[in-house]
Amino acid sequence: MERKNLIEAFRLTWSVIENVPIYEPIKTLKGNYKVYHDNYIQTIATFIYWLLILYTIISC
């Protein structure tokens, strides 16, 4: 709860990412798996980007 209060002190919202699904075409490398794979990588990259920004704000 302390972390949530710290984040909200900067007028940010605490939210949780439950999971990022790995769709069947990625697992089996069939169909248009490349599209799913590219979207998956972009999702993870976006998550890391915002995580680093949040970490930078909190650690200042």
N, CA, C and O atoms as a GROMACS GRO file, in nm:
protein
  240
    1MET      N    1   0.082  -0.120   0.000
    1MET     CA    2   0.000   0.000   0.000
    1MET      C    3   0.087   0.126   0.000
    1MET      O    4   0.047   0.229  -0.054
    2GLU      N    5   0.204   0.118   0.060
    2GLU     CA    6   0.293   0.233   0.064
    2GLU      C    7   0.335   0.274  -0.078
    2GLU      O    8   0.340   0.393  -0.110
    3ARG      N    9   0.366   0.176  -0.163
    3ARG     CA   10   0.404   0.204  -0.301
    3ARG      C   11   0.290   0.271  -0.377
    3ARG      O   12   0.312   0.365  -0.453
    4LYS      N   13   0.167   0.222  -0.356
    4LYS     CA   14   0.049   0.279  -0.422
    4LYS      C   15   0.032   0.426  -0.381
    4LYS      O   16   0.005   0.511  -0.466
    5ASN      N   17   0.048   0.456  -0.254
    5ASN     CA   18   0.036   0.594  -0.206
    5ASN      C   19   0.144   0.684  -0.265
    5ASN      O   20   0.117   0.800  -0.300
    6LEU      N   21   0.265   0.631  -0.277
    6LEU     CA   22   0.374   0.708  -0.335
    6LEU      C   23   0.343   0.742  -0.481
    6LEU      O   24   0.363   0.856  -0.524
    7ILE      N   25   0.296   0.644  -0.555
    7ILE     CA   26   0.262   0.667  -0.696
    7ILE      C   27   0.150   0.769  -0.709
    7ILE      O   28   0.156   0.858  -0.793
    8GLU      N   29   0.048   0.756  -0.627
    8GLU     CA   30  -0.066   0.849  -0.633
    8GLU      C   31  -0.028   0.989  -0.587
    8GLU      O   32  -0.096   1.086  -0.623
    9ALA      N   33   0.078   1.002  -0.509
    9ALA     CA   34   0.125   1.134  -0.467
    9ALA      C   35   0.175   1.215  -0.587
    9ALA      O   36   0.177   1.338  -0.582
   10PHE      N   37   0.215   1.147  -0.693
   10PHE     CA   38   0.259   1.213  -0.815
   10PHE      C   39   0.146   1.226  -0.917
   10PHE      O   40   0.169   1.248  -1.035
   11ARG      N   41   0.022   1.212  -0.868
   11ARG     CA   42  -0.098   1.220  -0.951
   11ARG      C   43  -0.100   1.114  -1.062
   11ARG      O   44  -0.152   1.138  -1.171
   12LEU      N   45  -0.041   0.998  -1.031
   12LEU     CA   46  -0.045   0.886  -1.123
   12LEU      C   47  -0.145   0.784  -1.070
   12LEU      O   48  -0.188   0.791  -0.955
   13THR      N   49  -0.182   0.691  -1.153
   13THR     CA   50  -0.279   0.589  -1.115
   13THR      C   51  -0.211   0.454  -1.103
   13THR      O   52  -0.134   0.414  -1.190
   14TRP      N   53  -0.239   0.386  -0.994
   14TRP     CA   54  -0.186   0.252  -0.974
   14TRP      C   55  -0.277   0.154  -1.047
   14TRP      O   56  -0.397   0.146  -1.018
   15SER      N   57  -0.221   0.080  -1.141
   15SER     CA   58  -0.298  -0.024  -1.208
   15SER      C   59  -0.208  -0.145  -1.229
   15SER      O   60  -0.086  -0.136  -1.220
   16VAL      N   61  -0.269  -0.255  -1.255
   16VAL     CA   62  -0.195  -0.380  -1.263
   16VAL      C   63  -0.216  -0.444  -1.399
   16VAL      O   64  -0.327  -0.447  -1.451
   17ILE      N   65  -0.108  -0.495  -1.455
   17ILE     CA   66  -0.118  -0.575  -1.577
   17ILE      C   67  -0.127  -0.720  -1.531
   17ILE      O   68  -0.033  -0.775  -1.474
   18GLU      N   69  -0.241  -0.781  -1.557
   18GLU     CA   70  -0.258  -0.920  -1.515
   18GLU      C   71  -0.171  -1.013  -1.595
   18GLU      O   72  -0.098  -1.095  -1.540
   19ASN      N   73  -0.178  -1.000  -1.726
   19ASN     CA   74  -0.094  -1.084  -1.812
   19ASN      C   75  -0.096  -1.028  -1.953
   19ASN      O   76  -0.180  -0.946  -1.990
   20VAL      N   77  -0.002  -1.074  -2.030
   20VAL     CA   78   0.001  -1.043  -2.172
   20VAL      C   79  -0.011  -1.178  -2.242
   20VAL      O   80   0.079  -1.261  -2.234
   21PRO      N   81  -0.122  -1.201  -2.311
   21PRO     CA   82  -0.143  -1.334  -2.370
   21PRO      C   83  -0.045  -1.365  -2.482
   21PRO      O   84  -0.008  -1.278  -2.561
   22ILE      N   85  -0.006  -1.490  -2.488
   22ILE     CA   86   0.073  -1.541  -2.599
   22ILE      C   87  -0.022  -1.628  -2.681
   22ILE      O   88  -0.062  -1.737  -2.640
   23TYR      N   89  -0.058  -1.576  -2.797
   23TYR     CA   90  -0.158  -1.643  -2.879
   23TYR      C   91  -0.102  -1.768  -2.946
   23TYR      O   92   0.019  -1.782  -2.965
   24GLU      N   93  -0.191  -1.858  -2.980
   24GLU     CA   94  -0.155  -1.987  -3.038
   24GLU      C   95  -0.066  -1.975  -3.162
   24GLU      O   96   0.029  -2.052  -3.175
   25PRO      N   97  -0.092  -1.881  -3.254
   25PRO     CA   98  -0.003  -1.870  -3.370
   25PRO      C   99   0.144  -1.844  -3.332
   25PRO      O  100   0.235  -1.887  -3.402
   26ILE      N  101   0.167  -1.773  -3.222
   26ILE     CA  102   0.304  -1.749  -3.177
   26ILE      C  103   0.364  -1.881  -3.125
   26ILE      O  104   0.479  -1.914  -3.157
   27LYS      N  105   0.287  -1.954  -3.048
   27LYS     CA  106   0.336  -2.079  -2.990
   27LYS      C  107   0.369  -2.182  -3.097
   27LYS      O  108   0.468  -2.254  -3.086
   28THR      N  109   0.287  -2.189  -3.201
   28THR     CA  110   0.304  -2.292  -3.303
   28THR      C  111   0.379  -2.242  -3.426
   28THR      O  112   0.413  -2.322  -3.514
   29LEU      N  113   0.404  -2.112  -3.434
   29LEU     CA  114   0.469  -2.050  -3.549
   29LEU      C  115   0.394  -2.080  -3.679
   29LEU      O  116   0.454  -2.108  -3.783
   30LYS      N  117   0.262  -2.075  -3.670
   30LYS     CA  118   0.178  -2.103  -3.787
   30LYS      C  119   0.090  -1.983  -3.818
   30LYS      O  120   0.070  -1.895  -3.734
   31GLY      N  121   0.037  -1.981  -3.939
   31GLY     CA  122  -0.052  -1.874  -3.979
   31GLY      C  123   0.024  -1.741  -3.984
   31GLY      O  124   0.140  -1.736  -4.025
   32ASN      N  125  -0.044  -1.637  -3.942
   32ASN     CA  126   0.021  -1.504  -3.944
   32ASN      C  127   0.084  -1.474  -3.808
   32ASN      O  128   0.061  -1.368  -3.750
   33TYR      N  129   0.164  -1.569  -3.758
   33TYR     CA  130   0.227  -1.555  -3.627
   33TYR      C  131   0.314  -1.430  -3.618
   33TYR      O  132   0.328  -1.373  -3.510
   34LYS      N  133   0.371  -1.386  -3.730
   34LYS     CA  134   0.459  -1.268  -3.728
   34LYS      C  135   0.385  -1.144  -3.680
   34LYS      O  136   0.441  -1.064  -3.605
   35VAL      N  137   0.260  -1.128  -3.722
   35VAL     CA  138   0.179  -1.013  -3.677
   35VAL      C  139   0.157  -1.020  -3.527
   35VAL      O  140   0.174  -0.921  -3.456
   36TYR      N  141   0.118  -1.138  -3.478
   36TYR     CA  142   0.097  -1.156  -3.334
   36TYR      C  143   0.228  -1.134  -3.258
   36TYR      O  144   0.228  -1.070  -3.152
   37HIS      N  145   0.336  -1.186  -3.311
   37HIS     CA  146   0.466  -1.172  -3.246
   37HIS      C  147   0.507  -1.025  -3.237
   37HIS      O  148   0.551  -0.978  -3.132
   38ASP      N  149   0.493  -0.953  -3.347
   38ASP     CA  150   0.529  -0.812  -3.349
   38ASP      C  151   0.446  -0.732  -3.249
   38ASP      O  152   0.499  -0.644  -3.180
   39ASN      N  153   0.317  -0.761  -3.241
   39ASN     CA  154   0.229  -0.694  -3.144
   39ASN      C  155   0.268  -0.728  -3.000
   39ASN      O  156   0.266  -0.642  -2.913
   40TYR      N  157   0.305  -0.854  -2.977
   40TYR     CA  158   0.347  -0.898  -2.844
   40TYR      C  159   0.474  -0.823  -2.802
   40TYR      O  160   0.483  -0.773  -2.690
   41ILE      N  161   0.571  -0.815  -2.892
   41ILE     CA  162   0.697  -0.745  -2.862
   41ILE      C  163   0.670  -0.597  -2.835
   41ILE      O  164   0.729  -0.540  -2.744
   42GLN      N  165   0.582  -0.536  -2.913
   42GLN     CA  166   0.550  -0.395  -2.892
   42GLN      C  167   0.483  -0.373  -2.757
   42GLN      O  168   0.512  -0.275  -2.689
   43THR      N  169   0.395  -0.464  -2.718
   43THR     CA  170   0.329  -0.454  -2.587
   43THR      C  171   0.430  -0.460  -2.474
   43THR      O  172   0.425  -0.380  -2.382
   44ILE      N  173   0.521  -0.556  -2.481
   44ILE     CA  174   0.624  -0.570  -2.377
   44ILE      C  175   0.715  -0.446  -2.375
   44ILE      O  176   0.748  -0.396  -2.268
   45ALA      N  177   0.755  -0.398  -2.492
   45ALA     CA  178   0.840  -0.280  -2.500
   45ALA      C  179   0.772  -0.157  -2.440
   45ALA      O  180   0.834  -0.080  -2.369
   46THR      N  181   0.644  -0.140  -2.469
   46THR     CA  182   0.568  -0.028  -2.414
   46THR      C  183   0.560  -0.038  -2.261
   46THR      O  184   0.575   0.062  -2.191
   47PHE      N  185   0.535  -0.158  -2.212
   47PHE     CA  186   0.528  -0.180  -2.068
   47PHE      C  187   0.662  -0.143  -2.002
   47PHE      O  188   0.663  -0.074  -1.900
   48ILE      N  189   0.772  -0.188  -2.059
   48ILE     CA  190   0.904  -0.158  -2.003
   48ILE      C  191   0.933  -0.008  -2.008
   48ILE      O  192   0.988   0.048  -1.913
   49TYR      N  193   0.896   0.056  -2.118
   49TYR     CA  194   0.915   0.200  -2.132
   49TYR      C  195   0.848   0.276  -2.018
   49TYR      O  196   0.910   0.360  -1.954
   50TRP      N  197   0.722   0.247  -1.993
   50TRP     CA  198   0.648   0.318  -1.888
   50TRP      C  199   0.695   0.278  -1.749
   50TRP      O  200   0.691   0.359  -1.656
   51LEU      N  201   0.740   0.156  -1.734
   51LEU     CA  202   0.795   0.112  -1.607
   51LEU      C  203   0.922   0.191  -1.574
   51LEU      O  204   0.941   0.232  -1.460
   52LEU      N  205   1.007   0.213  -1.673
   52LEU     CA  206   1.128   0.290  -1.652
   52LEU      C  207   1.098   0.437  -1.623
   52LEU      O  208   1.165   0.499  -1.540
   53ILE      N  209   1.000   0.492  -1.690
   53ILE     CA  210   0.961   0.631  -1.661
   53ILE      C  211   0.911   0.642  -1.518
   53ILE      O  212   0.949   0.734  -1.445
   54LEU      N  213   0.827   0.550  -1.478
   54LEU     CA  214   0.774   0.551  -1.341
   54LEU      C  215   0.886   0.535  -1.239
   54LEU      O  216   0.888   0.604  -1.138
   55TYR      N  217   0.979   0.446  -1.266
   55TYR     CA  218   1.091   0.425  -1.175
   55TYR      C  219   1.174   0.552  -1.164
   55TYR      O  220   1.219   0.588  -1.055
   56THR      N  221   1.196   0.621  -1.276
   56THR     CA  222   1.273   0.745  -1.275
   56THR      C  223   1.204   0.853  -1.192
   56THR      O  224   1.269   0.925  -1.116
   57ILE      N  225   1.073   0.863  -1.205
   57ILE     CA  226   0.997   0.962  -1.128
   57ILE      C  227   1.004   0.932  -0.980
   57ILE      O  228   1.027   1.022  -0.899
   58ILE      N  229   0.985   0.809  -0.945
   58ILE     CA  230   0.981   0.771  -0.803
   58ILE      C  231   1.119   0.784  -0.737
   58ILE      O  232   1.129   0.822  -0.621
   59SER      N  233   1.224   0.752  -0.811
   59SER     CA  234   1.356   0.753  -0.750
   59SER      C  235   1.421   0.890  -0.745
   59SER      O  236   1.532   0.903  -0.693
   60CYS      N  237   1.358   0.992  -0.798
   60CYS     CA  238   1.415   1.128  -0.794
   60CYS      C  239   1.400   1.192  -0.660
   60CYS      O  240   1.442   1.306  -0.640
   0.00000   0.00000   0.00000
